[in-house]
Amino acid sequence: MNNWLYTLYALVLGVVAFFTGEIVTFIMLGLILIALININNTLKKMVKKDED
């Protein structure tokens, strides 16, 4: 997935969280999502480095 898809996903979750009143949950899920994206990017770089 591209970064703009992550942004779109976060915006949709933000709107839903605003209307349901779950702002704290949205913030925590956002932090988890950012951490998982960073882990995924790091693993991709490691695999690419090993292939070269």
N, C-alpha and C positions, 0 to 999 in steps of 0.2 A: 504494500500500500504506500501511496505517496503521502507527503506531509500535509497536503491540502485535504486529503481524506480524513486524516486524524483531526484536523481543525474542524472539518464539517461534523464529524462524529462528536467532538467536544461541544460544539455549539448546540447540537440537537439535545445532548444530555443536559446542557446548561439550561435550555428552555424548559425541558421537562422538570428538572430539579427546581427551577424557580416557581413553576405553577404548583408543584406538589409540596413545596416547603422543605425539601431535602437538600439544602445548600451545603451543609457540612459533609453529607455523603458524597455529593458531587465533587467537592474539593478533594476528599480522600481518594475517590476513584480516579480523579485527574492525576493525582500524584502517583498512583499505582500505574496508570497508563503511561505516564512519562518514563517511569523506571523501566517498564517492560519494553518500551521503544528503544531506550538506551541499551538495554541488554541485547535486544535483537540486532541493533546496528553494530554493536561490538562483536557479536558472534559472526555476523556477516563479514566484517573486516578480517577476523581471524581466519575464517575459511578461505577467503580470497587470498590472504597472505600465504597460507599453507599450499594453495594450488599453484602459486607462482614459484 
